[in-house]
Amino acid sequence: TQVNEHWLADEQIWQRITGAIPMGRVAEPTEVAETVLWLCSDAASYLTGVTLSVDGGIVVA
């Protein structure tokens, strides 16, 4: 989005962001969407009151 354009275009900032993520990259939109799809499916029917971080491991880093 326009809000993020200034830092997404800056290579140094981009390297700092991706360097802080243990997976070494930001998620693809489909990776987030597939997680949401799974949460809405019967496969996640027993899941309640949980926080599911789709963040490439940055929370535990």
PDB file of N, CA, C, O and CB in Angstrom:
ATOM      1  N   THR A   1       0.840  -1.188   0.000  1.00  0.00           N
ATOM      2  CA  THR A   1       0.000   0.000   0.000  1.00  0.00           C
ATOM      3  C   THR A   1       0.880   1.245   0.000  1.00  0.00           C
ATOM      4  O   THR A   1       2.093   1.166   0.195  1.00  0.00           O
ATOM      5  CB  THR A   1      -0.953   0.002   1.218  1.00  0.00           C
ATOM      6  N   GLN A   2       0.260   2.371  -0.217  1.00  0.00           N
ATOM      7  CA  GLN A   2       1.005   3.627  -0.227  1.00  0.00           C
ATOM      8  C   GLN A   2       1.641   3.911   1.125  1.00  0.00           C
ATOM      9  O   GLN A   2       2.697   4.540   1.196  1.00  0.00           O
ATOM     10  CB  GLN A   2       0.092   4.777  -0.622  1.00  0.00           C
ATOM     11  N   VAL A   3       1.012   3.456   2.189  1.00  0.00           N
ATOM     12  CA  VAL A   3       1.555   3.675   3.527  1.00  0.00           C
ATOM     13  C   VAL A   3       2.920   3.005   3.677  1.00  0.00           C
ATOM     14  O   VAL A   3       3.800   3.526   4.363  1.00  0.00           O
ATOM     15  CB  VAL A   3       0.583   3.144   4.592  1.00  0.00           C
ATOM     16  N   ASN A   4       3.090   1.867   3.044  1.00  0.00           N
ATOM     17  CA  ASN A   4       4.317   1.086   3.191  1.00  0.00           C
ATOM     18  C   ASN A   4       5.344   1.297   2.086  1.00  0.00           C
ATOM     19  O   ASN A   4       6.460   0.786   2.183  1.00  0.00           O
ATOM     20  CB  ASN A   4       3.973  -0.350   3.253  1.00  0.00           C
ATOM     21  N   GLU A   5       4.997   2.025   1.058  1.00  0.00           N
ATOM     22  CA  GLU A   5       5.886   2.172  -0.096  1.00  0.00           C
ATOM     23  C   GLU A   5       7.262   2.707   0.261  1.00  0.00           C
ATOM     24  O   GLU A   5       8.264   2.256  -0.294  1.00  0.00           O
ATOM     25  CB  GLU A   5       5.256   3.078  -1.104  1.00  0.00           C
ATOM     26  N   HIS A   6       7.325   3.654   1.174  1.00  0.00           N
ATOM     27  CA  HIS A   6       8.612   4.287   1.488  1.00  0.00           C
ATOM     28  C   HIS A   6       9.618   3.307   2.073  1.00  0.00           C
ATOM     29  O   HIS A   6      10.801   3.380   1.738  1.00  0.00           O
ATOM     30  CB  HIS A   6       8.404   5.431   2.457  1.00  0.00           C
ATOM     31  N   TRP A   7       9.191   2.402   2.928  1.00  0.00           N
ATOM     32  CA  TRP A   7      10.162   1.466   3.494  1.00  0.00           C
ATOM     33  C   TRP A   7      10.316   0.198   2.679  1.00  0.00           C
ATOM     34  O   TRP A   7      11.357  -0.455   2.758  1.00  0.00           O
ATOM     35  CB  TRP A   7       9.768   1.107   4.890  1.00  0.00           C
ATOM     36  N   LEU A   8       9.328  -0.165   1.910  1.00  0.00           N
ATOM     37  CA  LEU A   8       9.467  -1.341   1.053  1.00  0.00           C
ATOM     38  C   LEU A   8      10.458  -1.094  -0.082  1.00  0.00           C
ATOM     39  O   LEU A   8      11.090  -2.030  -0.572  1.00  0.00           O
ATOM     40  CB  LEU A   8       8.109  -1.739   0.480  1.00  0.00           C
ATOM     41  N   ALA A   9      10.590   0.144  -0.492  1.00  0.00           N
ATOM     42  CA  ALA A   9      11.501   0.490  -1.583  1.00  0.00           C
ATOM     43  C   ALA A   9      12.944   0.658  -1.103  1.00  0.00           C
ATOM     44  O   ALA A   9      13.866   0.686  -1.919  1.00  0.00           O
ATOM     45  CB  ALA A   9      11.035   1.768  -2.261  1.00  0.00           C
ATOM     46  N   ASP A  10      13.145   0.770   0.198  1.00  0.00           N
ATOM     47  CA  ASP A  10      14.482   0.979   0.761  1.00  0.00           C
ATOM     48  C   ASP A  10      15.130  -0.379   1.045  1.00  0.00           C
ATOM     49  O   ASP A  10      14.678  -1.114   1.923  1.00  0.00           O
ATOM     50  CB  ASP A  10      14.409   1.839   2.064  1.00  0.00           C
ATOM     51  N   GLU A  11      16.185  -0.707   0.306  1.00  0.00           N
ATOM     52  CA  GLU A  11      16.836  -2.018   0.415  1.00  0.00           C
ATOM     53  C   GLU A  11      17.392  -2.278   1.813  1.00  0.00           C
ATOM     54  O   GLU A  11      17.303  -3.402   2.308  1.00  0.00           O
ATOM     55  CB  GLU A  11      17.956  -2.128  -0.606  1.00  0.00           C
ATOM     56  N   GLN A  12      17.960  -1.270   2.452  1.00  0.00           N
ATOM     57  CA  GLN A  12      18.507  -1.459   3.799  1.00  0.00           C
ATOM     58  C   GLN A  12      17.411  -1.795   4.807  1.00  0.00           C
ATOM     59  O   GLN A  12      17.581  -2.679   5.647  1.00  0.00           O
ATOM     60  CB  GLN A  12      19.258  -0.202   4.247  1.00  0.00           C
ATOM     61  N   ILE A  13      16.308  -1.099   4.721  1.00  0.00           N
ATOM     62  CA  ILE A  13      15.189  -1.384   5.627  1.00  0.00           C
ATOM     63  C   ILE A  13      14.638  -2.771   5.342  1.00  0.00           C
ATOM     64  O   ILE A  13      14.350  -3.529   6.268  1.00  0.00           O
ATOM     65  CB  ILE A  13      14.073  -0.320   5.483  1.00  0.00           C
ATOM     66  N   TRP A  14      14.492  -3.104   4.080  1.00  0.00           N
ATOM     67  CA  TRP A  14      13.985  -4.427   3.695  1.00  0.00           C
ATOM     68  C   TRP A  14      14.887  -5.531   4.240  1.00  0.00           C
ATOM     69  O   TRP A  14      14.389  -6.546   4.727  1.00  0.00           O
ATOM     70  CB  TRP A  14      13.878  -4.541   2.160  1.00  0.00           C
ATOM     71  N   GLN A  15      16.208  -5.350   4.166  1.00  0.00           N
ATOM     72  CA  GLN A  15      17.152  -6.333   4.696  1.00  0.00           C
ATOM     73  C   GLN A  15      17.024  -6.473   6.215  1.00  0.00           C
ATOM     74  O   GLN A  15      17.126  -7.579   6.747  1.00  0.00           O
ATOM     75  CB  GLN A  15      18.584  -5.941   4.326  1.00  0.00           C
ATOM     76  N   ARG A  16      16.803  -5.365   6.908  1.00  0.00           N
ATOM     77  CA  ARG A  16      16.615  -5.420   8.365  1.00  0.00           C
ATOM     78  C   ARG A  16      15.345  -6.175   8.715  1.00  0.00           C
ATOM     79  O   ARG A  16      15.327  -6.960   9.663  1.00  0.00           O
ATOM     80  CB  ARG A  16      16.565  -4.002   8.962  1.00  0.00           C
ATOM     81  N   ILE A  17      14.289  -5.943   7.959  1.00  0.00           N
ATOM     82  CA  ILE A  17      13.019  -6.622   8.220  1.00  0.00           C
ATOM     83  C   ILE A  17      13.160  -8.120   7.993  1.00  0.00           C
ATOM     84  O   ILE A  17      12.835  -8.919   8.871  1.00  0.00           O
ATOM     85  CB  ILE A  17      11.902  -6.051   7.327  1.00  0.00           C
ATOM     86  N   THR A  18      13.640  -8.499   6.829  1.00  0.00           N
ATOM     87  CA  THR A  18      13.756  -9.926   6.520  1.00  0.00           C
ATOM     88  C   THR A  18      14.831 -10.599   7.369  1.00  0.00           C
ATOM     89  O   THR A  18      14.729 -11.792   7.656  1.00  0.00           O
ATOM     90  CB  THR A  18      14.067 -10.122   5.038  1.00  0.00           C
ATOM     91  N   GLY A  19      15.843  -9.864   7.769  1.00  0.00           N
ATOM     92  CA  GLY A  19      16.882 -10.417   8.627  1.00  0.00           C
ATOM     93  C   GLY A  19      16.393 -10.736  10.027  1.00  0.00           C
ATOM     94  O   GLY A  19      16.973 -11.582  10.708  1.00  0.00           O
ATOM     95  N   ALA A  20      15.337 -10.073  10.463  1.00  0.00           N
ATOM     96  CA  ALA A  20      14.770 -10.314  11.791  1.00  0.00           C
ATOM     97  C   ALA A  20      13.814 -11.501  11.807  1.00  0.00           C
ATOM     98  O   ALA A  20      13.420 -11.965  12.877  1.00  0.00           O
ATOM     99  CB  ALA A  20      14.049  -9.074  12.279  1.00  0.00           C
ATOM    100  N   ILE A  21      13.444 -11.988  10.644  1.00  0.00           N
ATOM    101  CA  ILE A  21      12.505 -13.104  10.537  1.00  0.00           C
ATOM    102  C   ILE A  21      13.308 -14.396  10.403  1.00  0.00           C
ATOM    103  O   ILE A  21      14.079 -14.538   9.454  1.00  0.00           O
ATOM    104  CB  ILE A  21      11.532 -12.916   9.319  1.00  0.00           C
ATOM    105  N   PRO A  22      13.146 -15.345  11.334  1.00  0.00           N
ATOM    106  CA  PRO A  22      13.910 -16.592  11.250  1.00  0.00           C
ATOM    107  C   PRO A  22      13.786 -17.323   9.914  1.00  0.00           C
ATOM    108  O   PRO A  22      14.741 -17.968   9.483  1.00  0.00           O
ATOM    109  CB  PRO A  22      13.476 -17.507  12.341  1.00  0.00           C
ATOM    110  N   MET A  23      12.647 -17.238   9.256  1.00  0.00           N
ATOM    111  CA  MET A  23      12.483 -17.881   7.950  1.00  0.00           C
ATOM    112  C   MET A  23      13.232 -17.124   6.855  1.00  0.00           C
ATOM    113  O   MET A  23      13.405 -17.642   5.751  1.00  0.00           O
ATOM    114  CB  MET A  23      10.999 -17.980   7.591  1.00  0.00           C
ATOM    115  N   GLY A  24      13.683 -15.889   7.155  1.00  0.00           N
ATOM    116  CA  GLY A  24      14.479 -15.117   6.220  1.00  0.00           C
ATOM    117  C   GLY A  24      13.698 -14.418   5.124  1.00  0.00           C
ATOM    118  O   GLY A  24      14.280 -13.940   4.150  1.00  0.00           O
ATOM    119  N   ARG A  25      12.392 -14.357   5.276  1.00  0.00           N
ATOM    120  CA  ARG A  25      11.557 -13.704   4.258  1.00  0.00           C
ATOM    121  C   ARG A  25      10.199 -13.386   4.856  1.00  0.00           C
ATOM    122  O   ARG A  25       9.820 -13.939   5.889  1.00  0.00           O
ATOM    123  CB  ARG A  25      11.401 -14.604   2.994  1.00  0.00           C
ATOM    124  N   VAL A  26       9.470 -12.494   4.204  1.00  0.00           N
ATOM    125  CA  VAL A  26       8.093 -12.236   4.611  1.00  0.00           C
ATOM    126  C   VAL A  26       7.186 -13.265   3.936  1.00  0.00           C
ATOM    127  O   VAL A  26       7.561 -13.881   2.939  1.00  0.00           O
ATOM    128  CB  VAL A  26       7.658 -10.776   4.245  1.00  0.00           C
ATOM    129  N   ALA A  27       6.014 -13.436   4.485  1.00  0.00           N
ATOM    130  CA  ALA A  27       5.070 -14.416   3.947  1.00  0.00           C
ATOM    131  C   ALA A  27       4.503 -13.965   2.615  1.00  0.00           C
ATOM    132  O   ALA A  27       4.341 -12.773   2.355  1.00  0.00           O
ATOM    133  CB  ALA A  27       3.939 -14.662   4.934  1.00  0.00           C
ATOM    134  N   GLU A  28       4.210 -14.934   1.790  1.00  0.00           N
ATOM    135  CA  GLU A  28       3.461 -14.675   0.563  1.00  0.00           C
ATOM    136  C   GLU A  28       1.985 -14.550   0.956  1.00  0.00           C
ATOM    137  O   GLU A  28       1.550 -15.213   1.899  1.00  0.00           O
ATOM    138  CB  GLU A  28       3.685 -15.821  -0.515  1.00  0.00           C
ATOM    139  N   PRO A  29       1.216 -13.730   0.267  1.00  0.00           N
ATOM    140  CA  PRO A  29      -0.205 -13.603   0.584  1.00  0.00           C
ATOM    141  C   PRO A  29      -0.938 -14.947   0.616  1.00  0.00           C
ATOM    142  O   PRO A  29      -1.831 -15.149   1.439  1.00  0.00           O
ATOM    143  CB  PRO A  29      -0.868 -12.695  -0.422  1.00  0.00           C
ATOM    144  N   THR A  30      -0.564 -15.854  -0.268  1.00  0.00           N
ATOM    145  CA  THR A  30      -1.238 -17.161  -0.282  1.00  0.00           C
ATOM    146  C   THR A  30      -0.944 -17.959   0.984  1.00  0.00           C
ATOM    147  O   THR A  30      -1.782 -18.751   1.413  1.00  0.00           O
ATOM    148  CB  THR A  30      -0.810 -17.966  -1.512  1.00  0.00           C
ATOM    149  N   GLU A  31       0.218 -17.771   1.585  1.00  0.00           N
ATOM    150  CA  GLU A  31       0.532 -18.484   2.821  1.00  0.00           C
ATOM    151  C   GLU A  31      -0.379 -18.035   3.961  1.00  0.00           C
ATOM    152  O   GLU A  31      -0.813 -18.856   4.770  1.00  0.00           O
ATOM    153  CB  GLU A  31       2.000 -18.267   3.203  1.00  0.00           C
ATOM    154  N   VAL A  32      -0.663 -16.768   4.027  1.00  0.00           N
ATOM    155  CA  VAL A  32      -1.583 -16.259   5.040  1.00  0.00           C
ATOM    156  C   VAL A  32      -3.004 -16.721   4.723  1.00  0.00           C
ATOM    157  O   VAL A  32      -3.730 -17.164   5.613  1.00  0.00           O
ATOM    158  CB  VAL A  32      -1.516 -14.711   5.118  1.00  0.00           C
ATOM    159  N   ALA A  33      -3.394 -16.617   3.464  1.00  0.00           N
ATOM    160  CA  ALA A  33      -4.743 -17.022   3.052  1.00  0.00           C
ATOM    161  C   ALA A  33      -4.994 -18.503   3.314  1.00  0.00           C
ATOM    162  O   ALA A  33      -6.084 -18.875   3.749  1.00  0.00           O
ATOM    163  CB  ALA A  33      -4.956 -16.716   1.571  1.00  0.00           C
ATOM    164  N   GLU A  34      -4.004 -19.348   3.055  1.00  0.00           N
ATOM    165  CA  GLU A  34      -4.178 -20.783   3.284  1.00  0.00           C
ATOM    166  C   GLU A  34      -4.335 -21.093   4.767  1.00  0.00           C
ATOM    167  O   GLU A  34      -5.046 -22.029   5.133  1.00  0.00           O
ATOM    168  CB  GLU A  34      -2.993 -21.560   2.713  1.00  0.00           C
ATOM    169  N   THR A  35      -3.680 -20.319   5.620  1.00  0.00           N
ATOM    170  CA  THR A  35      -3.846 -20.493   7.060  1.00  0.00           C
ATOM    171  C   THR A  35      -5.263 -20.126   7.476  1.00  0.00           C
ATOM    172  O   THR A  35      -5.887 -20.841   8.260  1.00  0.00           O
ATOM    173  CB  THR A  35      -2.825 -19.642   7.834  1.00  0.00           C
ATOM    174  N   VAL A  36      -5.766 -19.029   6.960  1.00  0.00           N
ATOM    175  CA  VAL A  36      -7.137 -18.615   7.250  1.00  0.00           C
ATOM    176  C   VAL A  36      -8.124 -19.652   6.732  1.00  0.00           C
ATOM    177  O   VAL A  36      -9.094 -19.987   7.412  1.00  0.00           O
ATOM    178  CB  VAL A  36      -7.433 -17.237   6.627  1.00  0.00           C
ATOM    179  N   LEU A  37      -7.881 -20.155   5.544  1.00  0.00           N
ATOM    180  CA  LEU A  37      -8.745 -21.188   4.969  1.00  0.00           C
ATOM    181  C   LEU A  37      -8.772 -22.423   5.863  1.00  0.00           C
ATOM    182  O   LEU A  37      -9.836 -22.995   6.102  1.00  0.00           O
ATOM    183  CB  LEU A  37      -8.268 -21.567   3.553  1.00  0.00           C
ATOM    184  N   TRP A  38      -7.617 -22.832   6.353  1.00  0.00           N
ATOM    185  CA  TRP A  38      -7.555 -23.984   7.256  1.00  0.00           C
ATOM    186  C   TRP A  38      -8.344 -23.713   8.533  1.00  0.00           C
ATOM    187  O   TRP A  38      -9.078 -24.581   9.005  1.00  0.00           O
ATOM    188  CB  TRP A  38      -6.092 -24.323   7.599  1.00  0.00           C
ATOM    189  N   LEU A  39      -8.197 -22.505   9.099  1.00  0.00           N
ATOM    190  CA  LEU A  39      -8.930 -22.164  10.314  1.00  0.00           C
ATOM    191  C   LEU A  39     -10.438 -22.210  10.114  1.00  0.00           C
ATOM    192  O   LEU A  39     -11.184 -22.496  11.051  1.00  0.00           O
ATOM    193  CB  LEU A  39      -8.525 -20.793  10.793  1.00  0.00           C
ATOM    194  N   CYS A  40     -10.882 -21.930   8.904  1.00  0.00           N
ATOM    195  CA  CYS A  40     -12.315 -21.947   8.589  1.00  0.00           C
ATOM    196  C   CYS A  40     -12.813 -23.334   8.200  1.00  0.00           C
ATOM    197  O   CYS A  40     -14.010 -23.526   7.984  1.00  0.00           O
ATOM    198  CB  CYS A  40     -12.608 -20.973   7.467  1.00  0.00           C
ATOM    199  N   SER A  41     -11.918 -24.284   8.112  1.00  0.00           N
ATOM    200  CA  SER A  41     -12.299 -25.620   7.654  1.00  0.00           C
ATOM    201  C   SER A  41     -12.650 -26.534   8.822  1.00  0.00           C
ATOM    202  O   SER A  41     -12.407 -26.205   9.983  1.00  0.00           O
ATOM    203  CB  SER A  41     -11.171 -26.238   6.832  1.00  0.00           C
ATOM    204  N   ASP A  42     -13.223 -27.681   8.494  1.00  0.00           N
ATOM    205  CA  ASP A  42     -13.540 -28.689   9.501  1.00  0.00           C
ATOM    206  C   ASP A  42     -12.281 -29.232  10.175  1.00  0.00           C
ATOM    207  O   ASP A  42     -12.349 -29.726  11.300  1.00  0.00           O
ATOM    208  CB  ASP A  42     -14.323 -29.831   8.869  1.00  0.00           C
ATOM    209  N   ALA A  43     -11.149 -29.146   9.507  1.00  0.00           N
ATOM    210  CA  ALA A  43      -9.894 -29.639  10.081  1.00  0.00           C
ATOM    211  C   ALA A  43      -9.512 -28.897  11.359  1.00  0.00           C
ATOM    212  O   ALA A  43      -8.776 -29.434  12.186  1.00  0.00           O
ATOM    213  CB  ALA A  43      -8.772 -29.514   9.062  1.00  0.00           C
ATOM    214  N   ALA A  44      -9.996 -27.686  11.527  1.00  0.00           N
ATOM    215  CA  ALA A  44      -9.696 -26.889  12.716  1.00  0.00           C
ATOM    216  C   ALA A  44     -10.897 -26.788  13.650  1.00  0.00           C
ATOM    217  O   ALA A  44     -10.963 -25.878  14.476  1.00  0.00           O
ATOM    218  CB  ALA A  44      -9.239 -25.494  12.312  1.00  0.00           C
ATOM    219  N   SER A  45     -11.839 -27.706  13.528  1.00  0.00           N
ATOM    220  CA  SER A  45     -13.099 -27.610  14.274  1.00  0.00           C
ATOM    221  C   SER A  45     -12.936 -27.708  15.788  1.00  0.00           C
ATOM    222  O   SER A  45     -13.801 -27.226  16.520  1.00  0.00           O
ATOM    223  CB  SER A  45     -14.031 -28.685  13.815  1.00  0.00           C
ATOM    224  N   TYR A  46     -11.875 -28.305  16.274  1.00  0.00           N
ATOM    225  CA  TYR A  46     -11.682 -28.459  17.715  1.00  0.00           C
ATOM    226  C   TYR A  46     -10.814 -27.349  18.303  1.00  0.00           C
ATOM    227  O   TYR A  46     -10.546 -27.343  19.504  1.00  0.00           O
ATOM    228  CB  TYR A  46     -11.057 -29.808  18.012  1.00  0.00           C
ATOM    229  N   LEU A  47     -10.386 -26.435  17.487  1.00  0.00           N
ATOM    230  CA  LEU A  47      -9.517 -25.346  17.905  1.00  0.00           C
ATOM    231  C   LEU A  47     -10.347 -24.227  18.512  1.00  0.00           C
ATOM    232  O   LEU A  47     -11.278 -23.725  17.883  1.00  0.00           O
ATOM    233  CB  LEU A  47      -8.688 -24.822  16.721  1.00  0.00           C
ATOM    234  N   THR A  48     -10.006 -23.835  19.747  1.00  0.00           N
ATOM    235  CA  THR A  48     -10.707 -22.725  20.393  1.00  0.00           C
ATOM    236  C   THR A  48      -9.717 -21.864  21.163  1.00  0.00           C
ATOM    237  O   THR A  48      -8.756 -22.381  21.733  1.00  0.00           O
ATOM    238  CB  THR A  48     -11.815 -23.247  21.334  1.00  0.00           C
ATOM    239  N   GLY A  49      -9.942 -20.580  21.184  1.00  0.00           N
ATOM    240  CA  GLY A  49      -9.182 -19.660  22.011  1.00  0.00           C
ATOM    241  C   GLY A  49      -7.678 -19.727  21.868  1.00  0.00           C
ATOM    242  O   GLY A  49      -6.961 -19.718  22.869  1.00  0.00           O
ATOM    243  N   VAL A  50      -7.196 -19.792  20.666  1.00  0.00           N
ATOM    244  CA  VAL A  50      -5.760 -19.895  20.440  1.00  0.00           C
ATOM    245  C   VAL A  50      -5.290 -18.745  19.554  1.00  0.00           C
ATOM    246  O   VAL A  50      -6.031 -18.263  18.697  1.00  0.00           O
ATOM    247  CB  VAL A  50      -5.403 -21.254  19.801  1.00  0.00           C
ATOM    248  N   THR A  51      -4.073 -18.322  19.769  1.00  0.00           N
ATOM    249  CA  THR A  51      -3.455 -17.344  18.884  1.00  0.00           C
ATOM    250  C   THR A  51      -2.528 -18.094  17.946  1.00  0.00           C
ATOM    251  O   THR A  51      -1.597 -18.770  18.385  1.00  0.00           O
ATOM    252  CB  THR A  51      -2.684 -16.243  19.686  1.00  0.00           C
ATOM    253  N   LEU A  52      -2.781 -17.974  16.682  1.00  0.00           N
ATOM    254  CA  LEU A  52      -1.967 -18.646  15.679  1.00  0.00           C
ATOM    255  C   LEU A  52      -1.150 -17.580  14.951  1.00  0.00           C
ATOM    256  O   LEU A  52      -1.689 -16.795  14.171  1.00  0.00           O
ATOM    257  CB  LEU A  52      -2.854 -19.473  14.677  1.00  0.00           C
ATOM    258  N   SER A  53       0.130 -17.563  15.211  1.00  0.00           N
ATOM    259  CA  SER A  53       1.006 -16.559  14.600  1.00  0.00           C
ATOM    260  C   SER A  53       1.513 -17.051  13.255  1.00  0.00           C
ATOM    261  O   SER A  53       2.170 -18.088  13.165  1.00  0.00           O
ATOM    262  CB  SER A  53       2.192 -16.229  15.528  1.00  0.00           C
ATOM    263  N   VAL A  54       1.202 -16.304  12.226  1.00  0.00           N
ATOM    264  CA  VAL A  54       1.694 -16.603  10.878  1.00  0.00           C
ATOM    265  C   VAL A  54       2.743 -15.529  10.595  1.00  0.00           C
ATOM    266  O   VAL A  54       2.490 -14.550   9.893  1.00  0.00           O
ATOM    267  CB  VAL A  54       0.515 -16.612   9.776  1.00  0.00           C
ATOM    268  N   ASP A  55       3.930 -15.750  11.167  1.00  0.00           N
ATOM    269  CA  ASP A  55       4.929 -14.689  11.173  1.00  0.00           C
ATOM    270  C   ASP A  55       6.349 -15.154  10.868  1.00  0.00           C
ATOM    271  O   ASP A  55       7.301 -14.403  11.077  1.00  0.00           O
ATOM    272  CB  ASP A  55       4.916 -14.018  12.490  1.00  0.00           C
ATOM    273  N   GLY A  56       6.499 -16.360  10.384  1.00  0.00           N
ATOM    274  CA  GLY A  56       7.823 -16.859  10.038  1.00  0.00           C
ATOM    275  C   GLY A  56       8.734 -17.093  11.230  1.00  0.00           C
ATOM    276  O   GLY A  56       9.944 -17.247  11.064  1.00  0.00           O
ATOM    277  N   GLY A  57       8.163 -17.121  12.435  1.00  0.00           N
ATOM    278  CA  GLY A  57       8.936 -17.394  13.638  1.00  0.00           C
ATOM    279  C   GLY A  57       9.447 -16.174  14.370  1.00  0.00           C
ATOM    280  O   GLY A  57      10.211 -16.312  15.326  1.00  0.00           O
ATOM    281  N   ILE A  58       9.052 -14.985  13.954  1.00  0.00           N
ATOM    282  CA  ILE A  58       9.591 -13.773  14.571  1.00  0.00           C
ATOM    283  C   ILE A  58       9.155 -13.618  16.028  1.00  0.00           C
ATOM    284  O   ILE A  58       9.865 -12.985  16.810  1.00  0.00           O
ATOM    285  CB  ILE A  58       9.160 -12.555  13.777  1.00  0.00           C
ATOM    286  N   VAL A  59       8.010 -14.178  16.410  1.00  0.00           N
ATOM    287  CA  VAL A  59       7.534 -14.063  17.790  1.00  0.00           C
ATOM    288  C   VAL A  59       8.475 -14.764  18.761  1.00  0.00           C
ATOM    289  O   VAL A  59       8.707 -14.255  19.859  1.00  0.00           O
ATOM    290  CB  VAL A  59       6.126 -14.645  17.917  1.00  0.00           C
ATOM    291  N   VAL A  60       9.015 -15.898  18.394  1.00  0.00           N
ATOM    292  CA  VAL A  60       9.904 -16.638  19.285  1.00  0.00           C
ATOM    293  C   VAL A  60      11.360 -16.214  19.160  1.00  0.00           C
ATOM    294  O   VAL A  60      12.197 -16.624  19.964  1.00  0.00           O
ATOM    295  CB  VAL A  60       9.788 -18.110  19.012  1.00  0.00           C
ATOM    296  N   ALA A  61      11.663 -15.412  18.175  1.00  0.00           N
ATOM    297  CA  ALA A  61      13.060 -14.997  17.967  1.00  0.00           C
ATOM    298  C   ALA A  61      13.489 -13.967  18.991  1.00  0.00           C
ATOM    299  O   ALA A  61      14.631 -13.509  18.964  1.00  0.00           O
ATOM    300  CB  ALA A  61      13.248 -14.433  16.561  1.00  0.00           C
TER     301      ALA A  61
END
